[in-house]
Amino acid sequence: MAQQKTPNLRLRADTRIPPPGTILKRSYKGKTLQVQVLEHGFACAGQVYPTLSAVAKAVTGSHCNGYLFFRLPSNKEAAS
């Protein structure tokens, strides 16, 4: 019998997100933020967030694009 492959849980992985274990750093209002990329989310200051936008909102208090906040490349830049 042929062995079945396990389905990939990250079917639509965003190429802008670095691999799990990577630490993203960003200065904001005189403090350096450090966010660790997890397999399923992002860890910052002892909390786990589902998206970078959720991290950015927790830090700034208002909604903003997490990719822009952490200065990750655009989809076009990441694809090239």
C-alpha positions in Angstrom: 0.0 0.0 0.0 1.1 3.5 -0.8 1.9 5.7 2.2 -0.3 8.7 2.5 1.3 12.2 3.0 0.3 14.2 6.0 -1.5 17.4 4.9 0.5 20.6 5.1 -1.1 22.8 7.8 0.3 25.9 6.3 -1.3 25.7 2.9 -1.1 29.4 2.2 2.1 30.3 4.1 2.9 34.0 3.6 6.3 34.4 2.1 6.8 37.6 4.0 6.9 35.8 7.3 10.3 34.5 8.3 10.7 30.9 9.6 9.7 29.9 13.1 12.3 30.9 15.7 13.2 34.2 14.0 13.2 37.2 16.2 11.8 40.4 14.7 13.0 43.6 16.3 11.5 47.1 16.0 12.0 50.3 17.9 8.9 52.1 18.9 8.6 55.1 21.2 12.1 54.6 22.6 11.7 50.9 23.3 12.9 47.9 21.3 10.2 45.4 20.7 11.2 41.7 20.1 8.7 39.3 18.6 9.5 35.7 18.1 7.9 34.0 15.1 6.2 30.8 16.2 4.8 27.9 14.1 1.3 29.2 14.7 1.5 32.8 15.9 3.9 35.4 17.3 5.2 35.8 20.9 5.8 39.2 22.4 6.2 40.2 26.0 5.0 36.9 27.3 1.8 36.9 25.2 1.1 34.9 22.0 -0.8 36.6 19.2 -2.3 35.0 16.1 -1.1 37.8 13.7 1.5 40.5 13.5 -1.3 43.0 13.2 -2.5 41.8 16.6 0.9 42.4 18.1 1.1 45.9 16.5 -2.3 46.8 17.9 -1.3 45.6 21.4 1.8 47.8 21.2 0.3 50.9 19.6 -3.3 50.8 20.9 -4.7 51.2 17.4 -5.1 49.0 14.4 -2.2 49.0 11.9 -0.8 46.6 9.4 1.6 44.3 11.1 3.8 43.7 8.1 4.2 47.5 7.6 4.7 48.0 11.4 7.5 45.4 11.5 8.8 46.6 8.1 8.6 43.2 6.4 8.9 43.1 2.6 5.8 43.5 0.4 4.4 40.4 -1.4 6.2 41.5 -4.6 9.6 42.0 -2.8 9.2 38.6 -1.0 8.4 36.8 -4.2 11.6 38.0 -6.0 
